[in-house]
Amino acid sequence: MVHHAAEEPLGRFLTIADAAEVLAVDVETVHELVMSGELPAIRVGDRGPWRIERTQLEVFIDLRYESTRREVAFNEGEFANVIEFSGARGAGLRPVD
């Protein structure tokens, strides 16, 4: 894994190894996420190294948290709440009688 000094912040773009370190997974796992399109990345040059924008990694993490939250909520209840699983938040919606 790549280790950065505390005073050396990571830049806008991360290597696959940097992203793996942030996610606490191995490099191959991140590479598979990139190749599947689940984790957006760019290639520097035609055959150059992959780079993952820090904001895209944060979006990926947020989406995984939301996916887990929905899965847990679904598994907890006997009846699914359509609004809860649609991704819409309850603001402005009134409950169905």
N, C-alpha and C positions, 0 to 999 in steps of 0.2 A: 504494500500500500504506500501511497505517497503521503509523506508527513510534511506539513507546512509549519514553519515557526509561528508562534502566536502573533508576532508583529507583522507577518506576511499574509495579508488577506488573499483569498482566492479571487480571481478576476471574474469578468462577465461570463466567460466560457470555461467549462470544466472538461477535463479529459474523462474518458471512461473510467479510469482508475480513481480520479477525484470523486466522480459521482458514486462509484462503488463504496468509497470510504464514507461519504455522507450518508448513504443508505445502509451501511454496515452489511454489505453483501459482497460476493466475489465479483471480479471483473467480468467473468463469463455471463453472470446473471444480467448485468447492465447491458452487455453486448447483445444478448437475446432480446431484451426490452427494446433496444434501439432497432434491431433488425426486424422485429415484429411491428414496429410503428407505434407501439404503446408509449414509448418515451421519445419525443421528437428530438432529433439531432441533425447536425449539418456535417458535411465532409469538407475539409479544407483542401481544395484542389480535387482533381479527378480521382485520385487514389490515396489521398492524404488521410490523416487521422480524423476520427470522429470527434466532434465537440458538442457538448450539451450546454445550452444556455441555462444559467443559474435559475432564471425565472421559470423556465420550462420544467426544471426539476422540482421546483416548489409547487407548481401547478399539478404535476404528476403526483406528488406526495399528498396534496389536498384532495385530489380525486380518489386516491386509494383510501384515505380516511373516510370520505363520504361513502364510498362503496362498502366499506366495512360496517359503517354505522347503519346503512340500509339493510345489509345482510343480517346483522344482529337484531335489528328491530323486527324484521320479517320473521326470524326464527323464534323471537320471544312471544309473539302474539298468535292467537288462533285465527284471528281475522285481520286481513291486511287493510291498512288505511291507504286508499288510492292516492290521496294528496301527499302523504308521507313518502311514498315510493316513486312519485312522479318527478320529484326534484323540486317541486314548487314549495315555497315556504308558506306558512299559514297567514302571513300578513294580508289583510284585505279580504280574506275568504271567511265565509261563515260556515259553521258546522251544519251538516245535513241532519234534519230532524228524523 
